[in-house]
Amino acid sequence: MSILVRLPQLLIYGIISGSILALGGIGVSLTYSILGFSNFAHGDIMALGAYITLGLLGLFTALGVPNTPLGPLSFGG
């Protein structure tokens, strides 16, 4: 694969991964600033959500359900 094809994919993946980590960090810092102590279970809840999402995507893929229409539901409920 050419670097010109691979570079935009890597940049987008990096931005998405960084955004997810930034949201977790913002959540921990907001919890600390409001409550006065750090809630380390915040990261556990993020990990649980990631595992549930991964499991559901694997299940839907195995059943032949297209994952594209499910994307907006994961953001908006």
PyMOL Python script that loads the backbone (N, CA, C, O; Angstrom):
from pymol import cmd

cmd.read_pdbstr("""\
ATOM      1  N   MET A   1       0.826  -1.167   0.000  1.00  0.00           N
ATOM      2  CA  MET A   1       0.000   0.000   0.000  1.00  0.00           C
ATOM      3  C   MET A   1       0.882   1.246   0.000  1.00  0.00           C
ATOM      4  O   MET A   1       1.917   1.288   0.665  1.00  0.00           O
ATOM      5  N   SER A   2       0.472   2.226  -0.731  1.00  0.00           N
ATOM      6  CA  SER A   2       1.231   3.461  -0.818  1.00  0.00           C
ATOM      7  C   SER A   2       1.070   4.283   0.460  1.00  0.00           C
ATOM      8  O   SER A   2       0.049   4.201   1.143  1.00  0.00           O
ATOM      9  N   ILE A   3       2.085   5.067   0.763  1.00  0.00           N
ATOM     10  CA  ILE A   3       2.033   5.913   1.952  1.00  0.00           C
ATOM     11  C   ILE A   3       0.955   6.987   1.803  1.00  0.00           C
ATOM     12  O   ILE A   3       0.397   7.441   2.802  1.00  0.00           O
ATOM     13  N   LEU A   4       0.657   7.395   0.576  1.00  0.00           N
ATOM     14  CA  LEU A   4      -0.372   8.411   0.360  1.00  0.00           C
ATOM     15  C   LEU A   4      -1.771   7.874   0.634  1.00  0.00           C
ATOM     16  O   LEU A   4      -2.690   8.642   0.920  1.00  0.00           O
ATOM     17  N   VAL A   5      -1.930   6.569   0.548  1.00  0.00           N
ATOM     18  CA  VAL A   5      -3.214   5.952   0.876  1.00  0.00           C
ATOM     19  C   VAL A   5      -3.295   5.681   2.372  1.00  0.00           C
ATOM     20  O   VAL A   5      -4.348   5.853   2.987  1.00  0.00           O
ATOM     21  N   ARG A   6      -2.201   5.267   2.938  1.00  0.00           N
ATOM     22  CA  ARG A   6      -2.179   4.846   4.345  1.00  0.00           C
ATOM     23  C   ARG A   6      -2.161   6.020   5.325  1.00  0.00           C
ATOM     24  O   ARG A   6      -2.731   5.918   6.412  1.00  0.00           O
ATOM     25  N   LEU A   7      -1.525   7.118   4.964  1.00  0.00           N
ATOM     26  CA  LEU A   7      -1.368   8.247   5.874  1.00  0.00           C
ATOM     27  C   LEU A   7      -2.696   8.864   6.310  1.00  0.00           C
ATOM     28  O   LEU A   7      -2.872   9.094   7.506  1.00  0.00           O
ATOM     29  N   PRO A   8      -3.638   9.143   5.411  1.00  0.00           N
ATOM     30  CA  PRO A   8      -4.922   9.693   5.882  1.00  0.00           C
ATOM     31  C   PRO A   8      -5.679   8.737   6.801  1.00  0.00           C
ATOM     32  O   PRO A   8      -6.338   9.175   7.744  1.00  0.00           O
ATOM     33  N   GLN A   9      -5.588   7.444   6.532  1.00  0.00           N
ATOM     34  CA  GLN A   9      -6.246   6.470   7.400  1.00  0.00           C
ATOM     35  C   GLN A   9      -5.650   6.508   8.796  1.00  0.00           C
ATOM     36  O   GLN A   9      -6.382   6.482   9.785  1.00  0.00           O
ATOM     37  N   LEU A  10      -4.333   6.567   8.885  1.00  0.00           N
ATOM     38  CA  LEU A  10      -3.670   6.618  10.185  1.00  0.00           C
ATOM     39  C   LEU A  10      -3.967   7.917  10.920  1.00  0.00           C
ATOM     40  O   LEU A  10      -4.137   7.914  12.139  1.00  0.00           O
ATOM     41  N   LEU A  11      -4.032   9.021  10.193  1.00  0.00           N
ATOM     42  CA  LEU A  11      -4.350  10.303  10.824  1.00  0.00           C
ATOM     43  C   LEU A  11      -5.763  10.308  11.394  1.00  0.00           C
ATOM     44  O   LEU A  11      -5.981  10.772  12.513  1.00  0.00           O
ATOM     45  N   ILE A  12      -6.713   9.799  10.637  1.00  0.00           N
ATOM     46  CA  ILE A  12      -8.099   9.753  11.114  1.00  0.00           C
ATOM     47  C   ILE A  12      -8.221   8.820  12.307  1.00  0.00           C
ATOM     48  O   ILE A  12      -8.905   9.144  13.278  1.00  0.00           O
ATOM     49  N   TYR A  13      -7.569   7.670  12.250  1.00  0.00           N
ATOM     50  CA  TYR A  13      -7.594   6.735  13.379  1.00  0.00           C
ATOM     51  C   TYR A  13      -6.971   7.362  14.621  1.00  0.00           C
ATOM     52  O   TYR A  13      -7.477   7.183  15.729  1.00  0.00           O
ATOM     53  N   GLY A  14      -5.890   8.084  14.442  1.00  0.00           N
ATOM     54  CA  GLY A  14      -5.247   8.749  15.569  1.00  0.00           C
ATOM     55  C   GLY A  14      -6.115   9.833  16.174  1.00  0.00           C
ATOM     56  O   GLY A  14      -6.161   9.982  17.395  1.00  0.00           O
ATOM     57  N   ILE A  15      -6.803  10.591  15.340  1.00  0.00           N
ATOM     58  CA  ILE A  15      -7.699  11.640  15.842  1.00  0.00           C
ATOM     59  C   ILE A  15      -8.861  11.029  16.609  1.00  0.00           C
ATOM     60  O   ILE A  15      -9.242  11.534  17.664  1.00  0.00           O
ATOM     61  N   ILE A  16      -9.426   9.949  16.089  1.00  0.00           N
ATOM     62  CA  ILE A  16     -10.545   9.291  16.769  1.00  0.00           C
ATOM     63  C   ILE A  16     -10.099   8.703  18.104  1.00  0.00           C
ATOM     64  O   ILE A  16     -10.778   8.873  19.117  1.00  0.00           O
ATOM     65  N   SER A  17      -8.968   8.017  18.109  1.00  0.00           N
ATOM     66  CA  SER A  17      -8.469   7.424  19.360  1.00  0.00           C
ATOM     67  C   SER A  17      -8.127   8.498  20.384  1.00  0.00           C
ATOM     68  O   SER A  17      -8.430   8.349  21.568  1.00  0.00           O
ATOM     69  N   GLY A  18      -7.504   9.566  19.940  1.00  0.00           N
ATOM     70  CA  GLY A  18      -7.180  10.664  20.841  1.00  0.00           C
ATOM     71  C   GLY A  18      -8.412  11.347  21.395  1.00  0.00           C
ATOM     72  O   GLY A  18      -8.421  11.778  22.548  1.00  0.00           O
ATOM     73  N   SER A  19      -9.458  11.451  20.579  1.00  0.00           N
ATOM     74  CA  SER A  19     -10.704  12.070  21.047  1.00  0.00           C
ATOM     75  C   SER A  19     -11.372  11.231  22.126  1.00  0.00           C
ATOM     76  O   SER A  19     -11.910  11.773  23.092  1.00  0.00           O
ATOM     77  N   ILE A  20     -11.342   9.921  21.969  1.00  0.00           N
ATOM     78  CA  ILE A  20     -11.937   9.042  22.977  1.00  0.00           C
ATOM     79  C   ILE A  20     -11.184   9.164  24.292  1.00  0.00           C
ATOM     80  O   ILE A  20     -11.799   9.254  25.355  1.00  0.00           O
ATOM     81  N   LEU A  21      -9.858   9.168  24.228  1.00  0.00           N
ATOM     82  CA  LEU A  21      -9.064   9.318  25.450  1.00  0.00           C
ATOM     83  C   LEU A  21      -9.253  10.700  26.069  1.00  0.00           C
ATOM     84  O   LEU A  21      -9.276  10.833  27.293  1.00  0.00           O
ATOM     85  N   ALA A  22      -9.388  11.726  25.236  1.00  0.00           N
ATOM     86  CA  ALA A  22      -9.605  13.080  25.754  1.00  0.00           C
ATOM     87  C   ALA A  22     -10.949  13.182  26.467  1.00  0.00           C
ATOM     88  O   ALA A  22     -11.053  13.853  27.494  1.00  0.00           O
ATOM     89  N   LEU A  23     -11.977  12.527  25.937  1.00  0.00           N
ATOM     90  CA  LEU A  23     -13.279  12.544  26.614  1.00  0.00           C
ATOM     91  C   LEU A  23     -13.200  11.896  27.985  1.00  0.00           C
ATOM     92  O   LEU A  23     -13.800  12.388  28.941  1.00  0.00           O
ATOM     93  N   GLY A  24     -12.471  10.805  28.089  1.00  0.00           N
ATOM     94  CA  GLY A  24     -12.279  10.166  29.390  1.00  0.00           C
ATOM     95  C   GLY A  24     -11.528  11.064  30.352  1.00  0.00           C
ATOM     96  O   GLY A  24     -11.884  11.158  31.526  1.00  0.00           O
ATOM     97  N   GLY A  25     -10.488  11.726  29.858  1.00  0.00           N
ATOM     98  CA  GLY A  25      -9.720  12.635  30.698  1.00  0.00           C
ATOM     99  C   GLY A  25     -10.528  13.837  31.153  1.00  0.00           C
ATOM    100  O   GLY A  25     -10.400  14.277  32.295  1.00  0.00           O
ATOM    101  N   ILE A  26     -11.357  14.368  30.269  1.00  0.00           N
ATOM    102  CA  ILE A  26     -12.219  15.492  30.639  1.00  0.00           C
ATOM    103  C   ILE A  26     -13.222  15.058  31.693  1.00  0.00           C
ATOM    104  O   ILE A  26     -13.512  15.807  32.625  1.00  0.00           O
ATOM    105  N   GLY A  27     -13.753  13.852  31.549  1.00  0.00           N
ATOM    106  CA  GLY A  27     -14.698  13.350  32.547  1.00  0.00           C
ATOM    107  C   GLY A  27     -14.072  13.201  33.919  1.00  0.00           C
ATOM    108  O   GLY A  27     -14.684  13.555  34.926  1.00  0.00           O
ATOM    109  N   VAL A  28     -12.846  12.674  33.965  1.00  0.00           N
ATOM    110  CA  VAL A  28     -12.157  12.517  35.249  1.00  0.00           C
ATOM    111  C   VAL A  28     -11.840  13.879  35.852  1.00  0.00           C
ATOM    112  O   VAL A  28     -12.006  14.070  37.057  1.00  0.00           O
ATOM    113  N   SER A  29     -11.389  14.825  35.040  1.00  0.00           N
ATOM    114  CA  SER A  29     -11.047  16.142  35.581  1.00  0.00           C
ATOM    115  C   SER A  29     -12.288  16.900  36.036  1.00  0.00           C
ATOM    116  O   SER A  29     -12.231  17.623  37.030  1.00  0.00           O
ATOM    117  N   LEU A  30     -13.408  16.751  35.332  1.00  0.00           N
ATOM    118  CA  LEU A  30     -14.649  17.387  35.786  1.00  0.00           C
ATOM    119  C   LEU A  30     -15.128  16.780  37.100  1.00  0.00           C
ATOM    120  O   LEU A  30     -15.578  17.497  37.993  1.00  0.00           O
ATOM    121  N   THR A  31     -15.031  15.471  37.213  1.00  0.00           N
ATOM    122  CA  THR A  31     -15.425  14.812  38.457  1.00  0.00           C
ATOM    123  C   THR A  31     -14.554  15.283  39.613  1.00  0.00           C
ATOM    124  O   THR A  31     -15.050  15.527  40.713  1.00  0.00           O
ATOM    125  N   TYR A  32     -13.264  15.408  39.362  1.00  0.00           N
ATOM    126  CA  TYR A  32     -12.354  15.851  40.425  1.00  0.00           C
ATOM    127  C   TYR A  32     -12.630  17.300  40.819  1.00  0.00           C
ATOM    128  O   TYR A  32     -12.623  17.634  42.004  1.00  0.00           O
ATOM    129  N   SER A  33     -12.872  18.161  39.828  1.00  0.00           N
ATOM    130  CA  SER A  33     -13.078  19.573  40.149  1.00  0.00           C
ATOM    131  C   SER A  33     -14.414  19.816  40.842  1.00  0.00           C
ATOM    132  O   SER A  33     -14.522  20.736  41.653  1.00  0.00           O
ATOM    133  N   ILE A  34     -15.426  19.019  40.545  1.00  0.00           N
ATOM    134  CA  ILE A  34     -16.739  19.221  41.159  1.00  0.00           C
ATOM    135  C   ILE A  34     -16.817  18.554  42.526  1.00  0.00           C
ATOM    136  O   ILE A  34     -17.279  19.169  43.487  1.00  0.00           O
ATOM    137  N   LEU A  35     -16.374  17.310  42.623  1.00  0.00           N
ATOM    138  CA  LEU A  35     -16.525  16.553  43.864  1.00  0.00           C
ATOM    139  C   LEU A  35     -15.346  16.695  44.820  1.00  0.00           C
ATOM    140  O   LEU A  35     -15.493  16.466  46.021  1.00  0.00           O
ATOM    141  N   GLY A  36     -14.185  17.068  44.302  1.00  0.00           N
ATOM    142  CA  GLY A  36     -13.020  17.220  45.157  1.00  0.00           C
ATOM    143  C   GLY A  36     -12.208  15.950  45.332  1.00  0.00           C
ATOM    144  O   GLY A  36     -11.187  15.971  46.018  1.00  0.00           O
ATOM    145  N   PHE A  37     -12.627  14.852  44.738  1.00  0.00           N
ATOM    146  CA  PHE A  37     -11.836  13.617  44.754  1.00  0.00           C
ATOM    147  C   PHE A  37     -11.972  12.947  43.395  1.00  0.00           C
ATOM    148  O   PHE A  37     -12.945  13.164  42.674  1.00  0.00           O
ATOM    149  N   SER A  38     -10.997  12.144  43.065  1.00  0.00           N
ATOM    150  CA  SER A  38     -10.966  11.514  41.752  1.00  0.00           C
ATOM    151  C   SER A  38     -11.700  10.177  41.783  1.00  0.00           C
ATOM    152  O   SER A  38     -11.433   9.334  42.640  1.00  0.00           O
ATOM    153  N   ASN A  39     -12.601   9.995  40.868  1.00  0.00           N
ATOM    154  CA  ASN A  39     -13.354   8.754  40.758  1.00  0.00           C
ATOM    155  C   ASN A  39     -12.670   7.884  39.703  1.00  0.00           C
ATOM    156  O   ASN A  39     -12.873   8.079  38.505  1.00  0.00           O
ATOM    157  N   PHE A  40     -11.863   6.930  40.148  1.00  0.00           N
ATOM    158  CA  PHE A  40     -11.125   6.095  39.211  1.00  0.00           C
ATOM    159  C   PHE A  40     -12.010   5.041  38.557  1.00  0.00           C
ATOM    160  O   PHE A  40     -11.561   4.361  37.635  1.00  0.00           O
ATOM    161  N   ALA A  41     -13.238   4.886  38.999  1.00  0.00           N
ATOM    162  CA  ALA A  41     -14.162   3.968  38.341  1.00  0.00           C
ATOM    163  C   ALA A  41     -14.616   4.517  36.993  1.00  0.00           C
ATOM    164  O   ALA A  41     -15.215   3.793  36.198  1.00  0.00           O
ATOM    165  N   HIS A  42     -14.336   5.781  36.734  1.00  0.00           N
ATOM    166  CA  HIS A  42     -14.699   6.390  35.455  1.00  0.00           C
ATOM    167  C   HIS A  42     -14.036   5.633  34.299  1.00  0.00           C
ATOM    168  O   HIS A  42     -14.675   5.380  33.277  1.00  0.00           O
ATOM    169  N   GLY A  43     -12.785   5.281  34.453  1.00  0.00           N
ATOM    170  CA  GLY A  43     -12.084   4.509  33.425  1.00  0.00           C
ATOM    171  C   GLY A  43     -12.639   3.108  33.277  1.00  0.00           C
ATOM    172  O   GLY A  43     -12.681   2.568  32.171  1.00  0.00           O
ATOM    173  N   ASP A  44     -13.067   2.514  34.385  1.00  0.00           N
ATOM    174  CA  ASP A  44     -13.676   1.179  34.319  1.00  0.00           C
ATOM    175  C   ASP A  44     -14.978   1.211  33.540  1.00  0.00           C
ATOM    176  O   ASP A  44     -15.267   0.298  32.766  1.00  0.00           O
ATOM    177  N   ILE A  45     -15.755   2.246  33.740  1.00  0.00           N
ATOM    178  CA  ILE A  45     -17.021   2.372  33.017  1.00  0.00           C
ATOM    179  C   ILE A  45     -16.759   2.571  31.526  1.00  0.00           C
ATOM    180  O   ILE A  45     -17.482   2.027  30.692  1.00  0.00           O
ATOM    181  N   MET A  46     -15.724   3.351  31.186  1.00  0.00           N
ATOM    182  CA  MET A  46     -15.364   3.511  29.771  1.00  0.00           C
ATOM    183  C   MET A  46     -14.938   2.179  29.162  1.00  0.00           C
ATOM    184  O   MET A  46     -15.319   1.863  28.035  1.00  0.00           O
ATOM    185  N   ALA A  47     -14.153   1.402  29.895  1.00  0.00           N
ATOM    186  CA  ALA A  47     -13.706   0.102  29.391  1.00  0.00           C
ATOM    187  C   ALA A  47     -14.881  -0.855  29.226  1.00  0.00           C
ATOM    188  O   ALA A  47     -14.935  -1.612  28.257  1.00  0.00           O
ATOM    189  N   LEU A  48     -15.817  -0.826  30.164  1.00  0.00           N
ATOM    190  CA  LEU A  48     -17.003  -1.678  30.058  1.00  0.00           C
ATOM    191  C   LEU A  48     -17.814  -1.319  28.817  1.00  0.00           C
ATOM    192  O   LEU A  48     -18.271  -2.205  28.094  1.00  0.00           O
ATOM    193  N   GLY A  49     -17.992  -0.033  28.569  1.00  0.00           N
ATOM    194  CA  GLY A  49     -18.703   0.402  27.368  1.00  0.00           C
ATOM    195  C   GLY A  49     -17.999  -0.021  26.094  1.00  0.00           C
ATOM    196  O   GLY A  49     -18.650  -0.385  25.114  1.00  0.00           O
ATOM    197  N   ALA A  50     -16.671   0.024  26.097  1.00  0.00           N
ATOM    198  CA  ALA A  50     -15.907  -0.398  24.924  1.00  0.00           C
ATOM    199  C   ALA A  50     -16.065  -1.893  24.671  1.00  0.00           C
ATOM    200  O   ALA A  50     -16.222  -2.319  23.527  1.00  0.00           O
ATOM    201  N   TYR A  51     -16.023  -2.692  25.743  1.00  0.00           N
ATOM    202  CA  TYR A  51     -16.191  -4.141  25.584  1.00  0.00           C
ATOM    203  C   TYR A  51     -17.605  -4.499  25.130  1.00  0.00           C
ATOM    204  O   TYR A  51     -17.776  -5.392  24.301  1.00  0.00           O
ATOM    205  N   ILE A  52     -18.605  -3.825  25.653  1.00  0.00           N
ATOM    206  CA  ILE A  52     -19.985  -4.086  25.225  1.00  0.00           C
ATOM    207  C   ILE A  52     -20.155  -3.726  23.753  1.00  0.00           C
ATOM    208  O   ILE A  52     -20.774  -4.475  22.997  1.00  0.00           O
ATOM    209  N   THR A  53     -19.607  -2.578  23.344  1.00  0.00           N
ATOM    210  CA  THR A  53     -19.699  -2.174  21.943  1.00  0.00           C
ATOM    211  C   THR A  53     -18.992  -3.171  21.038  1.00  0.00           C
ATOM    212  O   THR A  53     -19.518  -3.538  19.987  1.00  0.00           O
ATOM    213  N   LEU A  54     -17.812  -3.608  21.435  1.00  0.00           N
ATOM    214  CA  LEU A  54     -17.070  -4.587  20.641  1.00  0.00           C
ATOM    215  C   LEU A  54     -17.842  -5.900  20.527  1.00  0.00           C
ATOM    216  O   LEU A  54     -17.894  -6.498  19.452  1.00  0.00           O
ATOM    217  N   GLY A  55     -18.434  -6.343  21.621  1.00  0.00           N
ATOM    218  CA  GLY A  55     -19.216  -7.577  21.593  1.00  0.00           C
ATOM    219  C   GLY A  55     -20.448  -7.470  20.713  1.00  0.00           C
ATOM    220  O   GLY A  55     -20.763  -8.394  19.963  1.00  0.00           O
ATOM    221  N   LEU A  56     -21.150  -6.338  20.803  1.00  0.00           N
ATOM    222  CA  LEU A  56     -22.348  -6.163  19.977  1.00  0.00           C
ATOM    223  C   LEU A  56     -22.000  -6.054  18.499  1.00  0.00           C
ATOM    224  O   LEU A  56     -22.711  -6.597  17.653  1.00  0.00           O
ATOM    225  N   LEU A  57     -20.913  -5.359  18.181  1.00  0.00           N
ATOM    226  CA  LEU A  57     -20.505  -5.281  16.778  1.00  0.00           C
ATOM    227  C   LEU A  57     -20.128  -6.658  16.238  1.00  0.00           C
ATOM    228  O   LEU A  57     -20.450  -6.989  15.097  1.00  0.00           O
ATOM    229  N   GLY A  58     -19.450  -7.458  17.052  1.00  0.00           N
ATOM    230  CA  GLY A  58     -19.121  -8.819  16.629  1.00  0.00           C
ATOM    231  C   GLY A  58     -20.361  -9.672  16.445  1.00  0.00           C
ATOM    232  O   GLY A  58     -20.443 -10.463  15.506  1.00  0.00           O
ATOM    233  N   LEU A  59     -21.329  -9.513  17.343  1.00  0.00           N
ATOM    234  CA  LEU A  59     -22.574 -10.270  17.242  1.00  0.00           C
ATOM    235  C   LEU A  59     -23.359  -9.869  16.002  1.00  0.00           C
ATOM    236  O   LEU A  59     -23.834 -10.727  15.258  1.00  0.00           O
ATOM    237  N   PHE A  60     -23.495  -8.565  15.780  1.00  0.00           N
ATOM    238  CA  PHE A  60     -24.250  -8.105  14.612  1.00  0.00           C
ATOM    239  C   PHE A  60     -23.561  -8.494  13.314  1.00  0.00           C
ATOM    240  O   PHE A  60     -24.228  -8.815  12.330  1.00  0.00           O
ATOM    241  N   THR A  61     -22.242  -8.470  13.301  1.00  0.00           N
ATOM    242  CA  THR A  61     -21.511  -8.880  12.105  1.00  0.00           C
ATOM    243  C   THR A  61     -21.709 -10.371  11.846  1.00  0.00           C
ATOM    244  O   THR A  61     -21.874 -10.781  10.698  1.00  0.00           O
ATOM    245  N   ALA A  62     -21.695 -11.182  12.899  1.00  0.00           N
ATOM    246  CA  ALA A  62     -21.894 -12.626  12.741  1.00  0.00           C
ATOM    247  C   ALA A  62     -23.307 -12.940  12.255  1.00  0.00           C
ATOM    248  O   ALA A  62     -23.510 -13.907  11.522  1.00  0.00           O
ATOM    249  N   LEU A  63     -24.282 -12.126  12.660  1.00  0.00           N
ATOM    250  CA  LEU A  63     -25.663 -12.345  12.234  1.00  0.00           C
ATOM    251  C   LEU A  63     -25.957 -11.750  10.863  1.00  0.00           C
ATOM    252  O   LEU A  63     -27.036 -11.970  10.313  1.00  0.00           O
ATOM    253  N   GLY A  64     -25.015 -11.004  10.311  1.00  0.00           N
ATOM    254  CA  GLY A  64     -25.202 -10.426   8.986  1.00  0.00           C
ATOM    255  C   GLY A  64     -25.916  -9.093   8.997  1.00  0.00           C
ATOM    256  O   GLY A  64     -26.357  -8.629   7.945  1.00  0.00           O
ATOM    257  N   VAL A  65     -26.044  -8.467  10.143  1.00  0.00           N
ATOM    258  CA  VAL A  65     -26.689  -7.153  10.231  1.00  0.00           C
ATOM    259  C   VAL A  65     -25.652  -6.098   9.865  1.00  0.00           C
ATOM    260  O   VAL A  65     -24.550  -6.112  10.414  1.00  0.00           O
ATOM    261  N   PRO A  66     -25.979  -5.180   8.947  1.00  0.00           N
ATOM    262  CA  PRO A  66     -24.998  -4.141   8.608  1.00  0.00           C
ATOM    263  C   PRO A  66     -24.791  -3.191   9.789  1.00  0.00           C
ATOM    264  O   PRO A  66     -25.751  -2.790  10.447  1.00  0.00           O
ATOM    265  N   ASN A  67     -23.543  -2.839  10.048  1.00  0.00           N
ATOM    266  CA  ASN A  67     -23.209  -2.002  11.195  1.00  0.00           C
ATOM    267  C   ASN A  67     -23.361  -0.513  10.922  1.00  0.00           C
ATOM    268  O   ASN A  67     -23.398   0.280  11.862  1.00  0.00           O
ATOM    269  N   THR A  68     -23.449  -0.118   9.665  1.00  0.00           N
ATOM    270  CA  THR A  68     -23.490   1.304   9.334  1.00  0.00           C
ATOM    271  C   THR A  68     -24.699   2.020   9.929  1.00  0.00           C
ATOM    272  O   THR A  68     -24.518   3.115  10.463  1.00  0.00           O
ATOM    273  N   PRO A  69     -25.919   1.483   9.876  1.00  0.00           N
ATOM    274  CA  PRO A  69     -27.045   2.209  10.481  1.00  0.00           C
ATOM    275  C   PRO A  69     -26.977   2.266  12.007  1.00  0.00           C
ATOM    276  O   PRO A  69     -27.656   3.092  12.618  1.00  0.00           O
ATOM    277  N   LEU A  70     -26.180   1.413  12.628  1.00  0.00           N
ATOM    278  CA  LEU A  70     -26.101   1.396  14.086  1.00  0.00           C
ATOM    279  C   LEU A  70     -25.159   2.459  14.636  1.00  0.00           C
ATOM    280  O   LEU A  70     -25.196   2.744  15.833  1.00  0.00           O
ATOM    281  N   GLY A  71     -24.321   3.048  13.800  1.00  0.00           N
ATOM    282  CA  GLY A  71     -23.367   4.053  14.249  1.00  0.00           C
ATOM    283  C   GLY A  71     -24.009   5.268  14.891  1.00  0.00           C
ATOM    284  O   GLY A  71     -23.612   5.646  15.994  1.00  0.00           O
ATOM    285  N   PRO A  72     -24.992   5.900  14.245  1.00  0.00           N
ATOM    286  CA  PRO A  72     -25.629   7.065  14.876  1.00  0.00           C
ATOM    287  C   PRO A  72     -26.346   6.724  16.177  1.00  0.00           C
ATOM    288  O   PRO A  72     -26.460   7.576  17.058  1.00  0.00           O
ATOM    289  N   LEU A  73     -26.826   5.509  16.310  1.00  0.00           N
ATOM    290  CA  LEU A  73     -27.496   5.125  17.553  1.00  0.00           C
ATOM    291  C   LEU A  73     -26.525   5.075  18.720  1.00  0.00           C
ATOM    292  O   LEU A  73     -26.907   5.338  19.860  1.00  0.00           O
ATOM    293  N   SER A  74     -25.270   4.737  18.441  1.00  0.00           N
ATOM    294  CA  SER A  74     -24.295   4.684  19.530  1.00  0.00           C
ATOM    295  C   SER A  74     -23.937   6.075  20.031  1.00  0.00           C
ATOM    296  O   SER A  74     -23.474   6.220  21.163  1.00  0.00           O
ATOM    297  N   PHE A  75     -24.141   7.097  19.213  1.00  0.00           N
ATOM    298  CA  PHE A  75     -23.844   8.457  19.642  1.00  0.00           C
ATOM    299  C   PHE A  75     -25.063   9.154  20.220  1.00  0.00           C
ATOM    300  O   PHE A  75     -24.948   9.890  21.201  1.00  0.00           O
ATOM    301  N   GLY A  76     -26.225   8.934  19.628  1.00  0.00           N
ATOM    302  CA  GLY A  76     -27.403   9.690  20.031  1.00  0.00           C
ATOM    303  C   GLY A  76     -28.386   8.944  20.894  1.00  0.00           C
ATOM    304  O   GLY A  76     -29.296   9.553  21.457  1.00  0.00           O
ATOM    305  N   GLY A  77     -28.230   7.646  21.015  1.00  0.00           N
ATOM    306  CA  GLY A  77     -29.166   6.879  21.837  1.00  0.00           C
ATOM    307  C   GLY A  77     -30.343   6.558  21.008  1.00  0.00           C
ATOM    308  O   GLY A  77     -31.276   5.911  21.484  1.00  0.00           O
TER     309      GLY A  77
END
""", "prot")
cmd.dss("prot")
cmd.show_as("cartoon", "prot")
cmd.util.cbc("prot")
cmd.orient("prot")
